[in-house]
Amino acid sequence: MTSAVVKSVPVESAAEAEIGSLLEQQTPKPIRIHDDAERSRSLIARITSNSIDELQGLVSDLTSGVQKLEEFLKSEGERVQREVVNYAQLNQTALAAIKEIIDTAFQLPQVETSRDDI
């Protein structure tokens, strides 16, 4: 019996050693996990940085476009106001001219009445 116990001890030790070896191979090493995490953080930082830069560029372009549109609309509003004022002045001038023409063309000649006509 003693010899059986002695023979089984080395078999168990070899099995434990192999199990330990397999566990070491399958267990992720903390350094590798840390390196992977750092690479992932770096990649995410670059991606978000590029995205943020692109968004800031778009916001800048939109702001510039809105300012140009505001300036255009303001100048067009002022131009339309000037046109309306000019049209009103032209209209009043035309009406005054028409009135003058009517007064001149259709003015009743003043008939001089003489005593003989009465």
SULCORLIN-V150942 format. One record per pair of residues at least 6 apart in sequence whose C-alpha atoms are under 7 Angstrom apart, sorted by the first residue. I is the first residue (numbers start at 1). J is the second residue. D is the distance in Angstrom with one decimal. If there is no record, write none. Layout:
{{I	J	D} {I	J	D}}
This chain:
none
